[in-house]
Amino acid sequence: MLVWLVLSVINGSMVHTFLKHRLFYENPRYIMFICMVINDALQLSLVTALYVVSYIFRKIHASVCCFLIMTAVLTTRSTPLILAGMALERYLSICFPLHYIHMCSVPRTFLLIFIILILTATPPLTDLLITVVHQPLSFFNTPIFCDHPLLFRHPSIYYKNCVFDGVYLSFVALTLLYTYCKIMLAAQAASTGLASVKRARNTVLLHGLQLLLCMLAFVVPSLQAALISIFPRFSLEIRYIFFLVVYIIPRFLSPVIYGFRDEQFRKYWTRYLSCRGKTVSRVRPVLQKGNM
């Protein structure tokens, strides 16, 4: 909960900085970035809520669990596709600088985000439709332990999701590999502006690291189930460790990639944080005098 609170404050300050300055929401790169931040914040809040609920209540109504699981799955699957979009934006800005304004316009960026939402919403919606067809409606009023395999039980759902995850994660991985190689070739051929090319290359590398951590979310359920079957007494500890490694740690990377590394965003972000710090320091003595 403490990690969730810290990341929520960081993400909230980034969203506020983005909304307060026009130059950010007229730039496709920062639009994609803030979508990543909001998506990470939603995902972290949902998986934290699911984790806390599983500890406190153990079982909740299947209808409530269905809403939480479907939204968490949507945000989890959105991350790799947003990463691919951000890598493509860096590739176009470095390799096609003269056509960048026309190829990466703001309307096209919002169209890409809409397509990502449609693609990532399709698997959970089909999971729900298959469950409605094969389960009675009374099933959604029964209390269950809120877990994806326990909610969506039909065997076809598992195989469908395996195929979907394999196809779209392969697409994202190939996109990152292609953009990285092209930016590397541009770095070797560039005689000017080499620093920006290197920065773009390092950004795509960090996106690749994010993708690897995201892919853990699709491997972990099988590994977690195997470990729990071997060590049933430590089931809660195993779930907790995987929760930290798969869902918490990757959420720190988005603020690092743009919040700290991007000079322009860092300038406005640190200015906002310093102003907030001064405001708090001024209000505190006033509150202390009022209490006296």
The 8 nearest C-alpha neighbors of each residue, nearest first, counted from 0:
[[1, 3, 2, 4, 47, 5, 51, 48],
 [2, 0, 4, 3, 5, 6, 7, 47],
 [1, 3, 5, 4, 0, 6, 247, 7],
 [4, 2, 0, 6, 1, 5, 7, 43],
 [3, 5, 1, 7, 2, 6, 0, 8],
 [6, 4, 2, 8, 7, 3, 1, 9],
 [7, 5, 9, 3, 8, 4, 10, 2],
 [6, 8, 4, 10, 5, 9, 11, 3],
 [7, 9, 11, 5, 6, 10, 12, 4],
 [10, 8, 6, 12, 7, 11, 13, 5],
 [11, 9, 13, 7, 12, 8, 6, 36],
 [10, 12, 8, 14, 13, 9, 7, 15],
 [11, 13, 15, 9, 10, 14, 16, 8],
 [14, 12, 16, 10, 15, 11, 17, 9],
 [13, 15, 17, 11, 16, 12, 18, 10],
 [14, 16, 12, 18, 13, 17, 19, 11],
 [17, 15, 13, 19, 14, 18, 268, 12],
 [16, 18, 14, 15, 19, 23, 20, 13],
 [17, 19, 15, 16, 20, 14, 24, 21],
 [18, 20, 16, 17, 15, 21, 23, 14],
 [21, 19, 22, 18, 17, 23, 16, 24],
 [20, 22, 23, 24, 25, 19, 18, 17],
 [21, 23, 25, 20, 24, 26, 17, 29],
 [24, 22, 26, 21, 25, 29, 17, 20],
 [23, 25, 26, 21, 30, 22, 29, 17],
 [24, 26, 23, 22, 21, 105, 27, 30],
 [25, 27, 23, 24, 28, 29, 30, 22],
 [28, 26, 30, 29, 105, 108, 31, 103],
 [27, 29, 31, 30, 26, 32, 88, 85],
 [28, 30, 32, 31, 27, 26, 23, 33],
 [29, 31, 27, 33, 32, 28, 24, 34],
 [32, 30, 34, 29, 28, 33, 27, 35],
 [33, 31, 29, 35, 34, 30, 28, 36],
 [32, 34, 36, 35, 30, 31, 29, 37],
 [35, 33, 31, 37, 32, 36, 38, 30],
 [34, 36, 38, 32, 33, 37, 39, 31],
 [37, 35, 33, 39, 34, 38, 40, 10],
 [38, 36, 40, 34, 39, 35, 33, 41],
 [37, 39, 35, 41, 40, 36, 74, 34],
 [40, 38, 42, 36, 37, 41, 43, 35],
 [39, 41, 37, 43, 38, 42, 44, 36],
 [42, 40, 44, 38, 39, 43, 45, 37],
 [41, 43, 39, 45, 44, 74, 40, 71],
 [42, 44, 40, 46, 45, 41, 47, 39],
 [45, 43, 41, 47, 42, 46, 48, 40],
 [46, 44, 48, 42, 47, 43, 71, 41],
 [45, 47, 49, 43, 48, 44, 50, 42],
 [48, 46, 50, 44, 45, 49, 43, 51],
 [47, 49, 45, 51, 46, 50, 52, 44],
 [50, 48, 46, 52, 47, 51, 53, 45],
 [49, 51, 47, 53, 48, 52, 46, 54],
 [50, 52, 54, 48, 53, 49, 47, 55],
 [53, 51, 49, 55, 54, 50, 56, 48],
 [52, 54, 57, 50, 51, 55, 56, 49],
 [55, 53, 51, 52, 57, 56, 50, 49],
 [56, 54, 52, 53, 57, 51, 58, 50],
 [55, 57, 58, 52, 53, 54, 59, 51],
 [56, 58, 53, 54, 144, 55, 52, 59],
 [59, 57, 144, 143, 56, 142, 145, 53],
 [58, 60, 142, 143, 61, 144, 64, 56],
 [61, 59, 142, 62, 63, 141, 140, 143],
 [60, 62, 139, 64, 63, 65, 142, 141],
 [61, 63, 139, 65, 64, 60, 140, 66],
 [64, 62, 66, 65, 60, 61, 67, 59],
 [63, 65, 61, 67, 62, 66, 145, 68],
 [66, 64, 62, 68, 63, 67, 61, 69],
 [65, 67, 63, 69, 64, 68, 70, 62],
 [68, 66, 64, 70, 65, 69, 71, 63],
 [67, 69, 71, 65, 70, 66, 64, 72],
 [70, 68, 72, 66, 123, 71, 67, 65],
 [71, 69, 73, 67, 72, 68, 66, 74],
 [70, 72, 68, 74, 73, 69, 42, 45],
 [73, 71, 75, 69, 70, 74, 68, 76],
 [74, 72, 70, 76, 119, 71, 75, 120],
 [73, 75, 77, 71, 42, 76, 72, 38],
 [76, 74, 72, 73, 77, 78, 71, 42],
 [75, 77, 73, 74, 78, 119, 72, 79],
 [78, 76, 74, 80, 75, 79, 119, 73],
 [77, 79, 81, 76, 80, 75, 82, 74],
 [80, 78, 82, 81, 77, 210, 83, 76],
 [79, 81, 83, 82, 77, 78, 84, 171],
 [80, 82, 84, 78, 83, 79, 77, 85],
 [83, 81, 79, 85, 80, 84, 206, 86],
 [84, 82, 80, 86, 81, 85, 171, 87],
 [83, 85, 81, 87, 82, 86, 88, 80],
 [84, 86, 88, 82, 87, 83, 81, 31],
 [87, 85, 83, 89, 88, 84, 203, 82],
 [88, 86, 90, 84, 89, 85, 91, 83],
 [87, 89, 85, 91, 86, 90, 92, 84],
 [90, 88, 92, 86, 87, 91, 199, 93],
 [91, 89, 87, 93, 88, 92, 178, 94],
 [92, 90, 95, 88, 94, 93, 89, 99],
 [91, 93, 96, 89, 90, 99, 95, 94],
 [94, 92, 90, 91, 96, 95, 89, 196],
 [93, 95, 91, 90, 92, 96, 185, 182],
 [96, 94, 91, 98, 97, 92, 99, 93],
 [95, 97, 92, 99, 98, 93, 94, 91],
 [96, 98, 95, 99, 100, 92, 101, 94],
 [99, 97, 95, 96, 101, 100, 102, 91],
 [98, 100, 96, 102, 101, 92, 103, 97],
 [99, 101, 103, 98, 102, 104, 97, 96],
 [102, 100, 99, 98, 103, 104, 97, 107],
 [101, 103, 99, 100, 104, 98, 107, 91],
 [104, 102, 100, 99, 101, 107, 27, 108],
 [103, 105, 107, 106, 101, 100, 102, 108],
 [104, 106, 108, 107, 27, 109, 25, 103],
 [107, 105, 109, 108, 104, 110, 103, 111],
 [108, 106, 110, 104, 105, 109, 111, 103],
 [107, 109, 105, 111, 106, 110, 27, 104],
 [108, 110, 112, 106, 111, 107, 113, 105],
 [111, 109, 107, 113, 108, 112, 106, 114],
 [110, 112, 114, 108, 109, 113, 107, 115],
 [113, 111, 109, 115, 110, 114, 116, 108],
 [112, 114, 110, 116, 115, 111, 109, 117],
 [115, 113, 117, 111, 116, 112, 118, 110],
 [114, 116, 112, 118, 113, 117, 119, 111],
 [117, 115, 113, 119, 114, 118, 120, 112],
 [116, 118, 114, 120, 115, 119, 121, 113],
 [119, 117, 115, 121, 116, 120, 114, 122],
 [118, 120, 116, 73, 121, 117, 76, 77],
 [119, 121, 117, 118, 73, 122, 116, 123],
 [120, 122, 124, 118, 119, 123, 125, 117],
 [123, 121, 125, 124, 120, 126, 119, 160],
 [124, 122, 126, 69, 125, 121, 120, 127],
 [123, 125, 127, 121, 126, 122, 120, 128],
 [124, 126, 128, 122, 127, 123, 129, 121],
 [127, 125, 123, 124, 129, 128, 156, 122],
 [126, 128, 130, 124, 125, 129, 131, 123],
 [127, 129, 125, 131, 130, 126, 132, 124],
 [128, 130, 132, 126, 131, 127, 125, 133],
 [129, 131, 127, 133, 132, 128, 134, 151],
 [132, 130, 128, 134, 129, 133, 127, 135],
 [131, 133, 129, 130, 134, 128, 135, 127],
 [134, 132, 130, 131, 129, 135, 153, 128],
 [133, 135, 131, 130, 132, 136, 138, 137],
 [136, 134, 137, 138, 131, 133, 132, 139],
 [135, 137, 138, 139, 134, 131, 140, 132],
 [136, 138, 135, 139, 140, 141, 134, 61],
 [137, 139, 136, 141, 140, 135, 134, 61],
 [140, 138, 61, 62, 137, 141, 136, 60],
 [141, 139, 137, 138, 60, 61, 62, 142],
 [140, 142, 138, 60, 139, 61, 143, 137],
 [143, 141, 60, 59, 58, 61, 140, 144],
 [144, 142, 58, 59, 145, 61, 60, 141],
 [143, 145, 58, 57, 146, 59, 53, 142],
 [146, 144, 64, 143, 58, 53, 59, 147],
 [145, 147, 149, 148, 144, 150, 68, 64],
 [146, 148, 150, 149, 151, 68, 145, 152],
 [149, 147, 151, 150, 152, 146, 157, 153],
 [150, 148, 146, 147, 152, 151, 145, 144],
 [149, 151, 147, 148, 152, 146, 61, 145],
 [152, 150, 148, 149, 147, 153, 130, 126],
 [153, 151, 148, 149, 150, 154, 130, 156],
 [152, 154, 155, 156, 151, 130, 157, 129],
 [155, 153, 156, 157, 152, 158, 151, 159],
 [156, 154, 158, 157, 153, 159, 129, 160],
 [157, 155, 159, 154, 158, 153, 160, 126],
 [156, 158, 160, 155, 159, 154, 161, 153],
 [159, 157, 161, 155, 160, 156, 162, 154],
 [160, 158, 156, 162, 161, 157, 155, 163],
 [159, 161, 163, 157, 162, 158, 164, 156],
 [162, 160, 158, 164, 159, 163, 165, 157],
 [163, 161, 165, 159, 160, 164, 166, 158],
 [162, 164, 160, 166, 165, 161, 167, 159],
 [163, 165, 161, 167, 166, 162, 168, 160],
 [164, 166, 162, 168, 163, 167, 169, 161],
 [167, 165, 169, 163, 164, 168, 162, 170],
 [166, 168, 170, 169, 164, 165, 163, 171],
 [167, 169, 171, 170, 165, 166, 164, 172],
 [170, 168, 172, 166, 167, 171, 165, 173],
 [169, 171, 167, 173, 168, 172, 174, 166],
 [170, 172, 174, 168, 169, 173, 83, 167],
 [171, 173, 169, 175, 174, 170, 168, 176],
 [174, 172, 176, 170, 175, 171, 177, 169],
 [175, 173, 171, 177, 172, 176, 170, 178],
 [174, 176, 172, 178, 173, 177, 179, 171],
 [175, 177, 173, 179, 174, 178, 172, 180],
 [176, 178, 174, 180, 179, 175, 173, 181],
 [179, 177, 181, 175, 180, 90, 176, 182],
 [178, 180, 182, 176, 177, 181, 175, 183],
 [181, 179, 183, 177, 182, 178, 176, 184],
 [180, 182, 184, 178, 183, 179, 177, 185],
 [181, 183, 185, 179, 184, 180, 200, 178],
 [184, 182, 186, 180, 185, 181, 179, 187],
 [185, 183, 181, 187, 186, 182, 180, 188],
 [184, 186, 182, 188, 183, 187, 189, 181],
 [187, 185, 183, 189, 184, 188, 196, 182],
 [186, 188, 184, 185, 189, 183, 190, 182],
 [187, 189, 185, 186, 184, 190, 183, 191],
 [190, 188, 186, 191, 187, 185, 193, 192],
 [189, 191, 188, 193, 192, 187, 186, 185],
 [192, 190, 193, 189, 194, 195, 188, 196],
 [191, 193, 194, 195, 196, 190, 189, 186],
 [194, 192, 196, 191, 195, 189, 197, 186],
 [193, 195, 197, 196, 192, 198, 191, 199],
 [196, 194, 198, 197, 193, 192, 199, 93],
 [195, 197, 193, 199, 198, 194, 186, 200],
 [198, 196, 200, 194, 199, 195, 201, 193],
 [197, 199, 195, 201, 196, 200, 202, 194],
 [200, 198, 202, 196, 197, 201, 89, 195],
 [201, 199, 197, 203, 202, 198, 182, 196],
 [200, 202, 204, 198, 203, 199, 197, 205],
 [201, 203, 199, 205, 204, 200, 198, 206],
 [202, 204, 206, 200, 205, 201, 86, 179],
 [205, 203, 201, 207, 206, 202, 200, 208],
 [204, 206, 208, 202, 207, 203, 209, 201],
 [205, 207, 203, 209, 204, 208, 82, 210],
 [208, 206, 210, 204, 205, 209, 203, 211],
 [209, 207, 205, 211, 210, 206, 212, 204],
 [210, 208, 206, 212, 207, 211, 213, 205],
 [209, 211, 213, 207, 208, 212, 79, 214],
 [212, 210, 214, 208, 213, 209, 207, 215],
 [211, 213, 209, 215, 210, 214, 249, 208],
 [212, 214, 210, 215, 211, 216, 209, 79],
 [213, 215, 211, 216, 212, 217, 210, 218],
 [216, 214, 218, 212, 213, 217, 219, 245],
 [215, 217, 214, 219, 213, 218, 245, 220],
 [216, 218, 215, 214, 219, 220, 213, 164],
 [219, 217, 215, 216, 220, 221, 222, 214],
 [218, 220, 222, 216, 221, 223, 215, 217],
 [221, 219, 223, 222, 218, 224, 217, 216],
 [222, 220, 224, 223, 219, 218, 225, 217],
 [223, 221, 219, 225, 224, 220, 226, 218],
 [222, 224, 220, 226, 225, 221, 219, 227],
 [223, 225, 227, 221, 222, 226, 220, 228],
 [226, 224, 222, 228, 223, 227, 221, 229],
 [227, 225, 229, 223, 228, 224, 230, 222],
 [226, 228, 231, 230, 224, 234, 229, 225],
 [227, 229, 225, 226, 231, 230, 224, 234],
 [228, 230, 226, 227, 231, 225, 224, 232],
 [229, 231, 227, 232, 228, 233, 226, 234],
 [232, 230, 227, 234, 233, 228, 229, 226],
 [233, 231, 230, 234, 227, 235, 236, 229],
 [234, 232, 236, 231, 235, 230, 237, 227],
 [233, 235, 237, 227, 231, 236, 232, 238],
 [236, 234, 238, 237, 233, 239, 232, 54],
 [235, 237, 239, 233, 238, 234, 240, 241],
 [238, 236, 234, 240, 239, 235, 233, 241],
 [239, 237, 235, 241, 236, 240, 242, 234],
 [238, 240, 242, 236, 237, 241, 235, 243],
 [241, 239, 243, 237, 242, 238, 236, 244],
 [242, 240, 244, 238, 243, 239, 245, 237],
 [241, 243, 239, 240, 246, 245, 244, 238],
 [242, 244, 247, 240, 241, 246, 245, 248],
 [245, 243, 241, 248, 242, 246, 247, 240],
 [246, 244, 242, 241, 243, 216, 215, 247],
 [245, 247, 242, 243, 244, 248, 249, 250],
 [246, 248, 243, 250, 249, 245, 244, 242],
 [247, 249, 250, 244, 251, 246, 243, 245],
 [250, 248, 251, 252, 247, 246, 212, 209],
 [249, 251, 248, 252, 247, 39, 253, 246],
 [250, 252, 249, 248, 253, 254, 255, 247],
 [253, 251, 255, 250, 249, 254, 256, 209],
 [252, 254, 256, 255, 251, 250, 257, 36],
 [255, 253, 258, 252, 256, 257, 251, 259],
 [254, 256, 252, 259, 253, 258, 257, 260],
 [257, 255, 253, 260, 254, 252, 258, 259],
 [258, 256, 261, 260, 259, 255, 254, 253],
 [257, 259, 254, 255, 265, 260, 261, 256],
 [258, 260, 255, 257, 265, 261, 256, 254],
 [261, 259, 257, 256, 258, 262, 255, 265],
 [260, 262, 257, 264, 263, 259, 265, 258],
 [263, 261, 265, 264, 266, 260, 259, 258],
 [264, 262, 266, 265, 261, 267, 268, 260],
 [263, 265, 266, 267, 261, 262, 268, 258],
 [264, 266, 268, 262, 263, 267, 258, 259],
 [267, 265, 263, 264, 269, 268, 262, 270],
 [268, 266, 270, 264, 265, 269, 271, 16],
 [267, 269, 265, 271, 270, 266, 16, 264],
 [270, 268, 272, 271, 266, 267, 265, 273],
 [271, 269, 267, 273, 268, 272, 274, 266],
 [270, 272, 274, 268, 269, 273, 275, 267],
 [273, 271, 269, 275, 274, 270, 276, 268],
 [274, 272, 276, 270, 275, 271, 269, 277],
 [275, 273, 271, 277, 276, 272, 270, 278],
 [274, 276, 278, 272, 273, 277, 271, 279],
 [277, 275, 273, 279, 274, 278, 272, 280],
 [276, 278, 280, 274, 275, 279, 281, 273],
 [277, 279, 275, 281, 276, 280, 274, 282],
 [280, 278, 282, 276, 281, 277, 283, 275],
 [279, 281, 277, 283, 278, 282, 276, 284],
 [282, 280, 278, 279, 283, 277, 284, 285],
 [281, 283, 279, 285, 280, 284, 278, 286],
 [282, 284, 286, 285, 280, 281, 279, 287],
 [285, 283, 287, 286, 282, 288, 281, 280],
 [286, 284, 288, 282, 287, 283, 289, 281],
 [285, 287, 289, 283, 284, 288, 290, 282],
 [286, 288, 284, 290, 289, 285, 283, 291],
 [289, 287, 291, 285, 290, 286, 284, 283],
 [290, 288, 286, 287, 291, 285, 284, 283],
 [289, 291, 287, 288, 286, 285, 284, 283],
 [290, 288, 289, 287, 286, 285, 284, 283]]
